[in-house]
Structure formats: structure tokens, C-alpha cells
Amino acid sequence: MSQLINDTQSLVGATSRFGHKIPVYDDGYGPLFIHRDSMGISGIVRAKTWEDAYGICEDEFFPEADETVEQLVKEYGFRREHVKVIHPLKDGEIDRSVIKDSEMADYEAAGGNLREGQFVRWETRETLDPDAWPENELFCESFGFRPNGPNATDTVKHGIYAKDLNGDWLHLLTPELIKELEITLEIKNEEEA
């Protein structure tokens, strides 16, 4: 694989096959990564690692959530707990007349693992807790926090971005991918930049 950019060059721009500008971010050195979501290319990043590049995408390319913190607290201000409901053992036998939340003692009584037929179901319980919204799995499925807080284009200024629920992908940008997507990169040598 040929190197697309070297340490004496800077990524200053990119254009799509239709002539649209693609947002870019150059973190100084490393390979190029391309971020895409269900709507297309959201940006091209130069960073040392995949993790660094993804964090930059969160900071720079992901759209700000339109909801206010108050709206998010109202929607996601509850704690979610997933509980295994079982039939307990009574005198070494499964007591099917009783169901209860499993506890460590139930596993110990069964010799380390529940016995076949003890498991009844999983239950999800929600408890009102206005401080729990950032950890609420439903919030985390739809939103994230910008690693460095709000960016210059944010208007609500809470540092929360909206995730694309149809998926997002960050891949190493290769010459083959550039050709396939018909991307034109603008790379300058340091003395030109």
C-alpha cells in the first residue's frame, strides 16, 4: 500500500466526485482515515491512530444534538437495570411456585451455575433518576459527548452530538478507496502550507 501523505505534508482539503468540499482535519501526522455514515462521507482525518481519528470525528464532524440538556434529562432521566428472574431452589429442588430476582446465593446453592429450568426471564426495570441520563443505554445509543466539548459550529453548546442510527464507519483511506469514491485530496508540502 502506498503512503498517501508523509510527515512533511499537510492535508488541506478534499473534494467529492460531485465537486462538493469534504470536511478535513489534519492532526499533524499519521495516516488518513475516512469517516462515512448513512448519508455519505462526513470527513477525512489525519491522525496517529484509529482511536484518535474517531475522537476527532466526534469533535469535528458529527452533528450537534438539537435537544437541550433539559430535554435529554426529561427523555432519558432514569436508571435501567436488567434483572434475571428465576425459580429458587428449595431443599435442593426447583421451586416453580416462586419467582424472584437472582442473587449470588442462588448460584452458590446450585453449585456455581443455575440449574436447567431455574431461569424464567430477563426483566428491564426503570427507576426515575434525573442524574442517570448520561449513562442511560438508550441515550448512549443515540447520542455521545464530544471529547473536547462543544466545537465552533455548535449552537446549543452542550458538547453532545447525535449519532447516525443507521451506522457510521471509519476506515483507513487507501488509494483504492480514493479511486472507488472518486475523491480528490489537496495535500501541500510544509513550505507551501
Long-range contacts (C-beta under 8 A, 24 or more apart in sequence): 1-174, 1-175, 2-175, 3-31, 4-31, 4-32, 4-173, 4-174, 4-175, 4-178, 4-185, 4-187, 5-31, 5-32, 5-46, 5-185, 5-187, 8-189, 8-190, 9-187, 9-188, 9-189, 9-190, 10-187, 10-188, 10-189, 10-190, 10-193, 11-44, 11-46, 11-185, 11-186, 11-187, 12-186, 12-187, 12-188, 12-193, 13-185, 13-186, 14-44, 14-183, 14-184, 14-185, 14-186, 15-183, 15-184, 15-186, 16-40, 16-41, 16-181, 16-182, 16-183, 17-181, 17-182, 17-183, 22-183, 23-60, 23-61, 25-56, 25-60, 25-61, 27-52, 27-53, 27-56, 31-172, 31-173, 32-172, 32-173, 32-185, 33-170, 33-171, 33-172, 33-173, 34-170, 34-171, 34-172, 34-173, 34-177, 34-181, 34-183, 35-61, 35-168, 35-169, 35-170, 36-168, 36-169, 36-171, 37-164, 37-166, 37-167, 37-168, 37-169, 38-164, 38-166, 38-167, 38-168, 39-164, 41-181, 41-183, 42-168, 44-173, 44-183, 44-185, 50-170, 50-172, 53-170, 54-170, 55-147, 57-168, 57-170, 58-144, 58-145, 58-146, 58-147, 58-161, 59-146, 59-147, 59-148, 59-151, 60-151, 62-144, 62-146, 62-161, 62-162, 62-163, 63-161, 63-162, 64-150, 64-151, 64-153, 64-154, 64-155, 64-156, 64-160, 64-161, 64-162, 65-143, 65-156, 65-158, 65-160, 65-161, 65-162, 66-156, 66-162, 67-156, 67-160, 68-156, 68-158, 69-158, 69-160, 72-133, 72-139, 72-143, 72-160, 73-130, 73-133, 75-133, 75-139, 76-132, 76-133, 76-136, 76-138, 76-139, 77-128, 77-129, 77-130, 77-131, 77-132, 77-133, 77-136, 78-126, 78-127, 78-128, 78-129, 78-132, 78-133, 78-136, 79-126, 79-127, 79-129, 79-132, 79-135, 79-136, 80-124, 80-125, 80-126, 80-136, 80-137, 80-138, 81-124, 81-125, 81-126, 81-127, 82-122, 82-123, 82-124, 82-125, 83-122, 83-123, 83-124, 83-125, 84-119, 84-122, 85-120, 85-121, 85-122, 85-123, 86-114, 86-118, 86-119, 86-120, 87-117, 87-118, 87-120, 88-118, 89-115, 89-118, 94-118, 141-165
